[in-house]
Amino acid sequence: MRNKKSHPDPATALVESQRSDPALINAITFWADATTGSASARRDDIRRDKRRAVASFFASSRKHPGEVTPADIKQWQAELEDQGLAKVTVYARICHLSSFFRWAMKDPVLGEHLKSNPAGYAHPKAPRPYQTRSAKALTTEQVIALLKVVKGKADEGSLTGQRDYALLLLYFATGMRRSEVIGLQGGEVEFEAGRLVIHGRVKGGDYQGREVTDPRVRSALLDYLRNSRRLHVLRDNGPLWTRHDAAGRPGAPLSSWSFAENLKRYARQAGIEKIHLHQTRHTFARMVAERAGSLAETQDALGHRHAATTRVYVQRIAVKKDKYSRHILETLELPEVDAHSALSPTAVKEKE
């Protein structure tokens, strides 16, 4: 068994690296900026996660980039796994580190000290997508308990609670992706008679409209915008979700990271040990599959291009619903049979 030792979390590592080697942290910052798409709705979150991941490696290894070996990368991987991090998280952090080395090797100054990418030699095998505990669907009981907690915050008059309740209803009711909901602008939401219509770009770059007919989603969103005195964003096309807490600048766009942190606190109060925002999409997929009994319908609801992707979300489809047998046999003019009069297989066996 490996000896476990205490390691700073990524946020602390970033601060420690800034103090001990400001030149390195500047390089990490330049790399994160250069390798993160400017059009991404989660650009700030992604850049922060990248900086923290790479800084945590150098805080752990205490080596200059030119001194790092593949063995150091494997040691760091072992340390992350000892901390109980999910395989996908460990893999993502090593990917960030490998990206940093690739970028540094092309830099005229840093490249002089780097002969190769040590992370490239020590890169772990990519885990299967979404096959982690955090990506599994929540049970119906867990969803009910979670919504009850958040609704309680909203009913107390908390703007943060009202915002998060509307957000959570939208995630569960539509199965939309993390960035698709958090990045919504007021002009992308239309309130029509009896329905809510959401317009925006989905994964792959396509522009799509989505209808939400359940009045509870519409009501929760209107309550939040009205009580926060932000109905004007529907005309001004400002961010639909903003911060209302002391930790951030009031009125600043809400980041998915901030909402995910709130979600973890709500989950603990609801008796859910671990939660990940992406579980809302998996939960939507499970409930649609149970209702529709069709992989094709579930695929369409999720907006997947390929059925293989949907199968990752839905391991087992419930019994396919019968929509046609009654119509077909009535068309054939067969006599009706009382369904309750037919004996069950067990009753037939007992009768024999």
C-alpha positions in Angstrom: 0.0 0.0 0.0 1.3 3.5 -0.8 2.0 5.9 2.0 -0.5 8.6 2.1 0.5 12.2 2.7 -1.3 15.4 3.0 -1.6 17.4 -0.2 -2.9 20.9 -0.7 -6.2 21.2 -2.6 -5.9 22.8 -6.1 -7.0 26.2 -4.9 -4.4 26.3 -2.1 -1.8 25.0 -4.5 -2.4 27.9 -6.8 -1.8 30.4 -4.0 1.3 28.5 -2.8 2.8 28.4 -6.3 2.2 32.1 -6.7 4.2 32.8 -3.6 7.0 30.4 -4.3 7.4 30.7 -8.1 5.4 33.6 -9.6 7.1 33.0 -13.0 5.7 29.5 -13.1 2.2 30.6 -12.1 2.3 33.3 -14.8 3.2 30.6 -17.4 0.3 28.5 -16.2 -2.0 31.4 -16.5 -0.9 32.2 -20.0 -1.3 28.6 -21.0 -4.8 28.4 -19.6 -5.8 31.5 -21.4 -4.3 30.4 -24.7 -5.8 26.9 -24.7 -9.4 27.8 -23.6 -11.9 28.9 -26.3 -13.0 32.5 -26.0 -16.6 31.5 -27.1 -17.1 29.0 -24.3 -19.9 29.9 -21.9 -17.8 28.3 -19.1 -14.5 29.9 -20.0 -13.8 31.4 -16.6 -14.6 28.1 -14.9 -12.5 26.1 -17.3 -9.5 28.4 -17.0 -9.7 28.3 -13.2 -9.9 24.5 -13.2 -6.9 24.2 -15.5 -4.7 26.6 -13.5 -5.5 24.8 -10.2 -4.9 21.3 -11.6 -1.4 22.2 -13.0 -0.4 24.3 -10.0 -1.4 21.4 -7.7 1.1 19.1 -9.5 4.0 21.5 -9.1 3.1 22.1 -5.5 3.2 18.4 -5.0 6.4 17.6 -6.9 8.2 20.8 -5.9 10.2 20.6 -9.2 10.9 23.0 -12.0 9.1 21.9 -15.3 12.5 21.0 -16.8 13.2 18.6 -13.9 9.9 16.7 -14.1 10.1 13.0 -15.2 7.4 10.5 -16.1 7.9 8.9 -12.7 6.8 12.2 -11.1 3.6 12.1 -13.1 2.8 8.5 -12.1 3.5 9.4 -8.4 1.1 12.3 -8.7 -1.5 10.1 -10.2 -1.1 7.7 -7.3 -1.5 10.5 -4.8 -4.7 11.7 -6.5 -6.1 8.2 -6.5 -5.2 7.9 -2.8 -7.3 11.0 -2.2 -10.3 9.2 -3.5 -10.7 11.2 -6.7 -12.7 9.7 -9.5 -10.8 8.2 -12.4 -12.2 10.8 -14.8 -11.0 13.6 -12.5 -7.5 12.2 -12.3 -7.4 11.6 -16.0 -8.6 15.2 -16.7 -5.9 16.7 -14.4 -3.2 14.7 -16.1 -4.6 15.8 -19.5 -4.3 19.5 -18.4 -0.7 18.9 -17.2 0.2 17.2 -20.5 -1.4 20.2 -22.4 0.7 22.6 -20.3 4.0 20.8 -21.2 3.0 20.7 -24.9 2.4 24.4 -24.8 5.6 25.2 -22.9 7.7 23.2 -25.3 6.6 25.6 -28.1 7.4 28.7 -26.1 10.8 30.2 -27.2 12.0 30.6 -23.6 10.4 27.7 -21.7 11.0 25.3 -24.6 14.8 25.6 -24.1 14.5 23.8 -20.8 12.1 21.0 -22.0 13.3 18.1 -24.0 10.0 16.2 -24.0 6.6 16.0 -22.5 6.9 13.8 -19.3 3.1 13.6 -19.0 2.8 12.1 -22.5 4.9 9.1 -21.4 3.0 8.6 -18.2 -0.6 9.3 -19.5 -3.2 6.8 -18.0 -5.7 5.1 -20.2 -8.9 7.1 -20.7 -11.7 5.9 -18.5 -15.0 4.9 -20.1 -17.2 8.0 -20.4 -19.7 8.6 -17.6 -19.0 5.3 -15.9 -18.4 6.9 -12.5 -20.5 7.1 -9.4 -21.0 10.8 -9.8 -22.6 10.3 -13.3 -25.3 7.8 -12.3 -28.9 8.9 -12.2 -30.5 9.9 -8.9 -33.4 7.8 -7.6 -36.8 9.4 -7.6 -36.7 9.5 -3.8 -33.4 11.4 -3.9 -34.8 14.0 -6.4 -37.8 14.6 -4.3 -35.7 15.1 -1.2 -33.3 17.4 -3.0 -36.1 19.6 -4.5 -37.8 19.8 -1.1 -34.6 21.2 0.4 -34.1 23.8 -2.3 -37.8 24.7 -2.4 -37.6 25.3 1.4 -34.9 27.9 0.8 -36.9 29.5 -1.9 -40.0 29.7 0.3 -38.0 31.4 3.0 -37.5 34.3 0.6 -33.9 33.7 -0.3 -33.1 35.0 -3.8 -30.3 32.4 -4.1 -32.8 29.7 -3.2 -35.4 30.9 -5.7 -32.8 31.1 -8.4 -31.4 27.6 -7.6 -34.9 26.1 -7.4 -35.8 27.4 -10.9 -32.4 26.2 -12.2 -32.8 22.7 -10.7 -36.4 22.4 -12.1 -35.1 23.4 -15.5 -32.3 20.8 -15.4 -34.5 17.9 -14.3 -37.4 18.8 -16.6 -35.4 19.2 -19.8 -32.2 17.2 -19.3 -30.2 20.1 -20.8 -26.5 20.1 -20.4 -24.7 22.1 -17.7 -23.5 24.9 -19.9 -26.7 25.1 -21.9 -28.7 26.2 -18.9 -26.1 28.2 -17.0 -25.2 30.2 -20.1 -28.7 31.3 -20.9 -29.3 34.9 -21.8 -32.7 36.7 -21.2 -33.3 37.1 -24.9 -33.1 33.3 -25.4 -36.2 32.7 -23.2 -39.7 33.4 -24.3 -42.8 33.2 -22.1 -45.7 32.2 -24.2 -49.3 31.2 -23.2 -49.0 27.9 -21.5 -45.4 27.3 -22.3 -41.8 28.4 -22.0 -39.6 28.3 -25.1 -35.8 28.3 -24.8 -33.5 29.1 -27.7 -29.8 28.5 -27.7 -26.8 26.6 -29.0 -26.4 23.0 -28.1 -23.4 20.7 -28.2 -22.1 20.6 -31.8 -22.9 24.3 -32.4 -26.5 23.8 -33.6 -29.1 26.5 -32.7 -32.2 24.9 -31.2 -35.5 25.8 -29.7 -36.9 23.7 -26.8 -40.4 23.8 -25.4 -41.1 23.4 -21.7 -44.9 23.1 -21.1 -44.9 22.3 -17.3 -46.2 25.4 -15.6 -44.0 24.8 -12.5 -40.8 25.6 -14.4 -42.3 28.7 -15.9 -43.7 29.9 -12.5 -40.4 29.3 -10.7 -38.4 31.2 -13.2 -40.9 34.1 -13.3 -40.9 34.2 -9.4 -37.1 34.4 -9.4 -36.9 37.2 -12.0 -39.7 39.1 -10.5 -38.4 39.0 -6.9 -34.9 39.8 -7.9 -36.3 42.7 -10.0 -34.7 41.4 -13.1 -37.6 40.9 -15.5 -35.9 43.4 -17.7 -33.2 40.9 -18.7 -35.8 39.3 -21.0 -35.7 42.5 -23.0 -32.1 43.5 -22.4 -30.7 40.1 -23.1 -28.6 40.1 -20.0 -27.5 36.9 -18.1 -30.6 34.9 -16.9 -28.9 33.8 -13.7 -26.8 36.1 -11.5 -25.1 36.0 -8.1 -26.9 37.1 -4.9 -24.4 36.2 -2.3 -21.7 38.0 -0.5 -19.0 35.7 -1.9 -19.3 37.1 -5.4 -20.2 40.5 -7.0 -24.0 40.9 -6.8 -25.4 40.9 -10.3 -22.4 39.1 -11.8 -23.3 36.1 -14.1 -23.6 32.9 -12.1 -20.9 30.3 -12.9 -21.7 26.6 -13.1 -19.0 26.0 -10.5 -20.9 28.3 -8.0 -24.2 26.5 -8.6 -22.5 23.1 -8.3 -21.1 24.1 -4.9 -24.6 25.1 -3.8 -26.0 21.8 -5.1 -23.5 19.9 -3.0 -24.7 21.7 0.1 -28.4 21.1 -0.7 -27.6 17.4 -1.4 -26.0 16.9 2.0 -29.1 18.4 3.7 -31.2 16.0 1.6 -29.1 13.0 2.8 -27.3 12.5 -0.5 -23.6 11.9 0.1 -22.2 12.8 -3.3 -23.7 14.6 -6.2 -22.6 16.0 -9.6 -24.5 18.4 -11.7 -24.4 16.1 -14.7 -26.5 13.6 -12.7 -29.5 15.8 -13.5 -29.1 14.8 -17.2 -28.7 11.1 -16.4 -31.8 11.3 -14.1 -33.8 12.9 -16.9 -32.6 10.1 -19.3 -33.7 7.4 -16.8 -37.1 8.9 -16.3 -37.8 9.4 -20.0 -36.7 5.8 -20.8 -39.0 4.5 -18.1 -41.9 6.5 -19.4 -41.3 6.0 -23.1 -39.8 2.4 -23.1 -37.9 3.4 -26.2 -34.2 4.1 -26.8 -35.1 6.1 -29.9 -37.4 8.5 -28.0 -34.8 8.8 -25.2 -32.1 9.6 -27.7 -34.3 12.3 -29.3 -35.1 13.8 -25.8 -31.4 14.0 -25.0 -30.4 15.4 -28.4 -27.8 12.7 -29.0 -26.6 12.2 -32.5 -25.8 8.5 -31.9 -27.8 5.8 -30.1 -24.5 4.5 -28.6 -24.2 7.7 -26.6 -27.7 7.2 -25.2 -26.9 3.7 -24.2 -24.2 5.1 -21.9 -27.0 7.1 -20.1 -29.6 4.3 -20.1 -28.3 0.9 -19.4 -31.7 -0.8 -19.6 -34.8 0.3 -21.3 -38.1 -0.5 -19.6 -40.8 -2.5 -21.2 -41.8 -0.9 -24.5 -45.2 0.7 -24.4 -47.9 -0.9 -26.5 -49.5 1.8 -28.7 -50.9 -0.3 -31.5 -52.3 -3.7 -30.6 -55.8 -2.6 -29.6 -56.2 -0.5 -32.8 -54.9 -3.3 -35.0 -57.2 -6.0 -33.5 -60.2 -3.7 -33.4 -59.6 -3.0 -37.1 -59.7 -6.8 -37.7 -63.1 -6.8 -36.0 -62.1 -9.4 -33.4 -64.6 -9.6 -30.4 -63.7 -7.8 -27.2 -62.4 -9.8 -24.2 -62.8 -8.7 -20.6 -59.2 -8.2 -19.5 -60.1 -8.9 -15.8 -61.7 -12.2 -16.7 -58.6 -13.7 -18.2 -56.7 -16.0 -15.8 -53.1 -15.2 -14.9 -50.4 -17.8 -15.6 -50.4 -18.6 -11.9 -54.1 -19.0 -11.8 -54.1 -21.3 -14.8 -51.5 -23.5 -13.2 -53.5 -23.7 -10.0 -56.6 -24.6 -12.0 -54.9 -27.4 -13.8 
